[in-house]
């Protein structure tokens, strides 16, 4: 059970409404779009594998004149032996690529033991209480007539296993319906054995006004030990490159208080609405 980081645009397009955090997605033009994140949609909690780490995301966009726009964000993530998770992130100020001393902080807690998620407002000492994030509906056999395909890149079987990246894209008769996946073998990253895969989605020439085929490439390295992605890179020539990495990984048990709402916080309930239910 993990917290979904997804933007309102994808929520409305897919017909589902989840708890929202800062969006982490790339929007593809011409009817094809994708979403990348280090968090899994729904799924089972990962138990007996505690850790804490710094999660760093760096995006680089290269302009036509060679100028580069680089943005970097850092989060602190925790998970205890019960599968409870906490994520702390300081948002960049408007007009800045890096957080400032007075930038707002977002703290999210996922507690599968109590069956609840929290979003903490540290300035006002308010906790928004949310029910568990519902999983995306499974694909019908053979893809069916659903407008969107969901691809979960993972090392374990089924969409309920711990994963590090979710890609959602619109089905199109002129676009291949699934990425080409390569196995990259094993290597040690931050002291952890990690297994690598590379997924490539190809947009054919002429699909979005392009005179040549466009390849969107996702490479990820996953630790089966922790069941998390320790390094990944998303490359789209239209938008640039995004690199995610876990650093300063500790296997020690985090303090239990990190997964509890502080006693001086006011708790407000919020409901998640799934259309048709």
Secondary structure, 3 states (H helix, E strand, C coil): CECCCCCHHHHHHHCCCCCCCCCCEECCCCCCCEECCCCCCECCCCCCCCEEEEEEEEEEEECCCCCEEEEEEEEEEEECCCCCEEEEEECECCCCCCECCCCCEEEEEEECCCCEEEEEECCCCEEEEEECCCCCCCCCHHHCCCCEEEEEEECCCCCCCCEEEEEEEECCCCCCCCCEEEEEEEEEECCEEEEEEEEEEEECCCCCCCCCCEEEEEEEEEECCCCEEEEEEEEECCCEEEEEEEEEEECCCCCHHHHCCCCCCEEEECCCCCCCC
